[in-house]
Amino acid sequence: MIAEQDGGFRDGLAQLAGTPGWTAATAALRPAVTPEDSRDVLAELVRAAAYRYATHGHLSPVMLVHAATAPNAVLRTLPALPPAL
């Protein structure tokens, strides 16, 4: 969790490098390799973001929109996109 919760979004971003577990978490991220993998990775992100919002969101609607709703919208558009995209 980001140590200082009083600031805005930029203040939170500035704290990420010093947040325990951040470096390991970003190193564990994997890019999608195939179109099907893109769908799976986005679905995993949406599930994780919704769970984290429920347990750690502190009722922050901005976190929910950026972390869960936006990737879910992309996930829903995938069937309409050419696979190469």
Contacts in CASP RR format, 6 or more apart in sequence:
PFRMAT RR
TARGET T0000
AUTHOR 0000-0000-0000
METHOD contacts of the structure
MODEL  1
MIAEQDGGFRDGLAQLAGTPGWTAATAALRPAVTPEDSRDVLAELVRAAA
YRYATHGHLSPVMLVHAATAPNAVLRTLPALPPAL
1 19 0 8 1.000
1 56 0 8 1.000
2 12 0 8 1.000
2 15 0 8 1.000
2 16 0 8 1.000
2 19 0 8 1.000
3 15 0 8 1.000
3 19 0 8 1.000
4 11 0 8 1.000
4 12 0 8 1.000
4 15 0 8 1.000
5 58 0 8 1.000
9 62 0 8 1.000
16 22 0 8 1.000
17 23 0 8 1.000
30 41 0 8 1.000
31 41 0 8 1.000
32 38 0 8 1.000
32 40 0 8 1.000
32 41 0 8 1.000
35 78 0 8 1.000
35 83 0 8 1.000
38 78 0 8 1.000
39 75 0 8 1.000
39 78 0 8 1.000
42 71 0 8 1.000
42 72 0 8 1.000
42 74 0 8 1.000
42 75 0 8 1.000
42 78 0 8 1.000
43 75 0 8 1.000
45 67 0 8 1.000
45 71 0 8 1.000
46 68 0 8 1.000
46 71 0 8 1.000
46 72 0 8 1.000
46 75 0 8 1.000
49 64 0 8 1.000
49 67 0 8 1.000
49 68 0 8 1.000
49 71 0 8 1.000
50 64 0 8 1.000
50 68 0 8 1.000
52 67 0 8 1.000
53 60 0 8 1.000
53 63 0 8 1.000
53 64 0 8 1.000
53 67 0 8 1.000
53 68 0 8 1.000
57 63 0 8 1.000
57 64 0 8 1.000
END
